[in-house]
Amino acid sequence: MQHNNLTLDLRSYSAETDNHLHDYHQLVLPVSGQLDISVGRQSGRVDSERAAIISAGQEHGFSGSEDNCFVVADIPGQLAPEFEQLPAFIHLSPAIIQYVRFLQQQLQQYNSVSTQRQMLLLLIQLLQEQCGKQPRLDRRISAAQNYLDHHFGGAVSIGRLAQVANLSPRQLSELFRKQLGMTPHQYLIEKRMQRAWQLLEQGNLTIQQVADAVGYSSLAAFSDRFRKHFSIPPSYFRRSGK
C-alpha cells in the first residue's frame, strides 16, 4: 500500500485481518476496546495504556475486540525516519493518554488537514520525547534546531539562525525542510505551541504569562495562533479546570 499524505483519524477494526504492509509508518493509539497486533515477529496488544508503532515496510496483522475504537496516524516515512528505531509496542505516559483523549474529541468534529497536521506533529514530538529518540541531523541543521529549542521564547530572525548554521538563509530553509519536514519558521511555531500547550495544561500560569513565555507579547496574537494551531482557544484549559 502506498500513502504519501500524513493523516489522522478514528478507526475501528474487525475481528481479524490477513497480514499486510505499507510504505508509511502507522501509530495505533487507544480510545476504547483492545487490539491484538502482530508486527514482524513480535506480538502485543493496544489497550488503555499501550500503543503500537508499525514502521514502514513491517508486515503486520490484527484482531480486534468488539466495539473498539482507536486514533490512527499514517505518517510518511520521511517525516519521522526515527520511528524505525522505536519499539513496536510502548506504554503511554499520562500526558500522552490525555492528549489522545483530546485528539479523539477533535477528530469527532470537523478539522482541516492543516489542523490535523499540527496535532499529529505534536503527538510525534511527545512520543519522541518519551522514548528519548531524536532524529540524526546534519550538524548545521542540528545547530539551528538547538538554537531554536533554546531561544524560542524570544525574537528569532532567519538571518541570525543562518549565522548559527553557517549557511545562507536560502540554504538553511531548504536543508531544514528536507531534514525536518518543515521550515525554520514552522519549527519555531511548533516549538512555541508545544510549550504553550504544556504550560497551559500545568495550570500554574495565566494565559498572558504563557504567551510571554513562548515569545508573544500580544495576548491577542498568541490566542489567535494557538486557536489556529489546535482549533481551541487557550481558555479551553481554564474552562476544563486545567
BELSULJO-V254071 format. One record per residue. N is the residue number from 1. SS is DSSP state (2 for helix, 1 for strand, 0 for the rest). OMEGA is omega in degrees with one decimal (999 if undefined). Layout:
N,SS,OMEGA ; N,SS,OMEGA
This chain:
1,0,178.2 ; 2,0,-177.3 ; 3,0,-175.6 ; 4,0,-176.9 ; 5,0,174.8 ; 6,0,-178.8 ; 7,1,-179.3 ; 8,1,179.7 ; 9,1,177.4 ; 10,1,-179.0 ; 11,1,171.7 ; 12,0,-175.5 ; 13,0,178.6 ; 14,0,-176.0 ; 15,0,-177.1 ; 16,0,176.0 ; 17,0,176.3 ; 18,0,177.0 ; 19,0,177.9 ; 20,1,177.1 ; 21,0,177.6 ; 22,0,-173.1 ; 23,0,176.3 ; 24,1,174.8 ; 25,1,177.4 ; 26,1,173.9 ; 27,1,176.5 ; 28,1,-173.6 ; 29,1,-170.3 ; 30,1,167.5 ; 31,1,176.2 ; 32,1,-179.9 ; 33,0,-178.3 ; 34,0,178.7 ; 35,1,175.1 ; 36,1,-174.9 ; 37,1,169.4 ; 38,1,179.2 ; 39,1,-173.9 ; 40,0,179.5 ; 41,0,-179.1 ; 42,1,175.0 ; 43,1,-179.6 ; 44,1,-176.4 ; 45,1,170.4 ; 46,1,178.6 ; 47,1,-171.6 ; 48,0,-176.5 ; 49,0,-178.1 ; 50,1,179.3 ; 51,1,177.2 ; 52,1,174.4 ; 53,1,-178.4 ; 54,1,-177.5 ; 55,0,-177.5 ; 56,0,177.4 ; 57,0,179.7 ; 58,0,175.5 ; 59,0,-177.5 ; 60,1,175.2 ; 61,1,-176.8 ; 62,1,174.4 ; 63,1,-174.3 ; 64,1,173.9 ; 65,0,177.5 ; 66,0,175.9 ; 67,0,178.4 ; 68,0,177.5 ; 69,1,-177.4 ; 70,1,167.8 ; 71,1,-176.4 ; 72,1,179.0 ; 73,1,171.8 ; 74,1,-170.3 ; 75,1,176.8 ; 76,1,-175.2 ; 77,2,-176.6 ; 78,2,179.9 ; 79,2,-178.2 ; 80,0,-178.2 ; 81,2,-179.1 ; 82,2,178.6 ; 83,2,178.3 ; 84,2,-178.5 ; 85,2,-178.2 ; 86,0,177.8 ; 87,0,-178.2 ; 88,0,-178.9 ; 89,1,-177.1 ; 90,1,173.8 ; 91,1,-175.7 ; 92,0,175.7 ; 93,0,177.2 ; 94,2,-179.5 ; 95,2,-179.9 ; 96,2,176.9 ; 97,2,178.8 ; 98,2,-179.8 ; 99,2,176.7 ; 100,2,176.8 ; 101,2,177.3 ; 102,2,178.6 ; 103,2,178.5 ; 104,2,-179.8 ; 105,2,-177.9 ; 106,2,-178.8 ; 107,2,175.7 ; 108,0,174.9 ; 109,0,177.3 ; 110,0,175.3 ; 111,0,179.6 ; 112,0,177.7 ; 113,2,-179.1 ; 114,2,178.1 ; 115,2,177.9 ; 116,2,179.7 ; 117,2,-179.9 ; 118,2,-179.4 ; 119,2,-178.4 ; 120,2,177.5 ; 121,2,176.9 ; 122,2,177.5 ; 123,2,178.1 ; 124,2,179.8 ; 125,2,179.6 ; 126,2,179.4 ; 127,2,178.7 ; 128,2,179.9 ; 129,2,-179.9 ; 130,2,-176.3 ; 131,2,178.8 ; 132,0,-178.9 ; 133,0,175.5 ; 134,0,-178.2 ; 135,0,174.8 ; 136,0,-173.0 ; 137,0,166.4 ; 138,0,-174.3 ; 139,2,179.1 ; 140,2,177.1 ; 141,2,176.3 ; 142,2,178.3 ; 143,2,179.3 ; 144,2,179.1 ; 145,2,179.1 ; 146,2,178.3 ; 147,2,179.3 ; 148,2,-179.9 ; 149,2,-175.8 ; 150,2,-177.3 ; 151,2,-176.0 ; 152,0,179.8 ; 153,0,179.3 ; 154,0,179.0 ; 155,0,179.8 ; 156,0,178.7 ; 157,0,178.1 ; 158,2,178.4 ; 159,2,179.2 ; 160,2,-179.3 ; 161,2,178.1 ; 162,2,176.7 ; 163,2,179.3 ; 164,2,-177.5 ; 165,2,-176.6 ; 166,0,177.8 ; 167,0,171.3 ; 168,0,178.9 ; 169,2,-180.0 ; 170,2,178.7 ; 171,2,179.3 ; 172,2,-178.0 ; 173,2,-178.2 ; 174,2,-178.4 ; 175,2,178.6 ; 176,2,179.3 ; 177,2,-178.7 ; 178,2,-174.4 ; 179,2,-175.5 ; 180,2,176.0 ; 181,0,179.2 ; 182,0,178.3 ; 183,0,176.0 ; 184,2,179.2 ; 185,2,177.7 ; 186,2,178.1 ; 187,2,178.8 ; 188,2,178.5 ; 189,2,178.1 ; 190,2,-178.3 ; 191,2,179.5 ; 192,2,-177.8 ; 193,2,177.2 ; 194,2,179.5 ; 195,2,178.2 ; 196,2,177.5 ; 197,2,-178.4 ; 198,2,-178.5 ; 199,2,178.6 ; 200,2,179.6 ; 201,2,179.4 ; 202,2,173.3 ; 203,0,-177.4 ; 204,0,-176.0 ; 205,0,171.6 ; 206,0,179.3 ; 207,2,177.5 ; 208,2,178.6 ; 209,2,176.1 ; 210,2,178.8 ; 211,2,179.4 ; 212,2,-175.9 ; 213,2,-177.6 ; 214,0,169.9 ; 215,0,179.3 ; 216,0,175.9 ; 217,0,179.6 ; 218,0,177.9 ; 219,2,-179.7 ; 220,2,179.7 ; 221,2,178.5 ; 222,2,-178.1 ; 223,2,179.4 ; 224,2,179.7 ; 225,2,-179.2 ; 226,2,179.7 ; 227,2,178.5 ; 228,2,-176.2 ; 229,2,-172.6 ; 230,2,-178.8 ; 231,0,172.3 ; 232,0,177.2 ; 233,0,175.2 ; 234,0,-178.8 ; 235,0,175.3 ; 236,2,-176.9 ; 237,2,179.1 ; 238,2,180.0 ; 239,2,-178.1 ; 240,0,176.2 ; 241,0,-178.6 ; 242,0,999
